[in-house]
Amino acid sequence: MLTMNKINKIYQTDMVQTHALRDFDLQVNEGEFIAVTGPSGSGKTTFLNIAGMLEPFSSGQYLLDGVDVGRLNDNQCADLRNQKIGYIFQGFNLIPDLNLYENIEVPLRYRGIKAAERKRRVEQRLEQVGLASRAKHLPQQLSGGQQQRVAIARALAGEPRFLLADEPTGNLDSLMARQVMELLEQINREGATIVMVTHDSELARRAPRNIQVVDGQLADFTLYQGNPAAAVGA
Ligand SMILES: Nc1ncnc2c1ncn2[C@@H]1O[C@H](COP(=O)(O)OP(=O)(O)OP(=O)(O)O)[C@@H](O)[C@H]1O
């Protein structure tokens, strides 16, 4: 589904150059659920943003379902992203003037989904994250954890085949974090491929595949649970 070959990302700011990803290689197969861990500043968010086509890379090749992302223009990138990718942002990215219902509905409008289907999806996802009674509330009227759940509902409403999540449980207590993890596991069983960045080692261990980013590269250590054969490339 996703193949990255020798991806490099260099940020240039004033006098400072940061090599955030170095010859980054990764293959993600359809239906996988991968947890990404690693030290702060090691490049996890950069990798996720590039995978989600939210920022360009400096060199290398990124194939998504066989499409060479580096050859697409901005509009083509946006189309592909809309079709295939859901993204749960670290900072929620909710629109402050819209209520919860509207926040979840916005990306569905962009995709041209009809009103009745939009209503069905928004209500289903609000229910699923336990916020159905808050549909008319504005984001500022919610706690950080509740806003995080809205951001998750918004990503899931798009029914993406490929879900990228940056610290989706970062603002949640441990009970809510487990519930979010169960939600992601359910979405994964329903067919979505998931890549989740997390600092929570307990949650990471629940994912069938763990990868670690260190200094902009995949660490040699890559732990596979439940499928030891995969660890040796079999
Ligand atoms: N927009 C940017 N401009 C310049 N440098 C950046 C930018 N974004 C990230 N970096 C740098 O790239 C490196 C990797 O950052 P990144 O956010 O990908 O790390 P991370 O592993 O997600 O960190 P954390 O776990 O703290 O969120 C860091 O050195 C960071 O300072």
The ligand as a Gaussian input file, in Angstrom:
#p B3LYP/6-31G(d) Opt

LIG

0 1
 N        8.624000      23.032000      10.079000
 C        9.841000      22.766000      10.547000
 N       10.869000      23.604000      10.320000
 C       12.114000      23.323000      10.763000
 N       12.448000      22.222000      11.458000
 C       11.459000      21.343000      11.707000
 C       10.117000      21.555000      11.278000
 N        9.357000      20.511000      11.682000
 C       10.171000      19.672000      12.335000
 N       11.435000      20.156000      12.358000
 C       12.625000      19.505000      12.957000
 O       12.736000      18.195000      12.398000
 C       13.113000      17.260000      13.404000
 C       12.069000      16.156000      13.488000
 O       10.865000      16.712000      14.010000
 P        9.531000      15.859000      14.213000
 O        8.458000      16.797000      14.643000
 O        9.281000      15.056000      13.002000
 O        9.948000      14.898000      15.418000
 P        9.049000      13.932000      16.331000
 O        9.790000      12.644000      16.402000
 O        7.653000      13.903000      15.819000
 O        9.115000      14.687000      17.740000
 P        8.052000      14.688000      18.977000
 O        8.017000      13.274000      19.496000
 O        8.705000      15.634000      19.940000
 O        6.732000      15.180000      18.450000
 C       13.267000      18.047000      14.710000
 O       14.636000      18.355000      14.857000
 C       12.470000      19.298000      14.454000
 O       12.987000      20.386000      15.188000

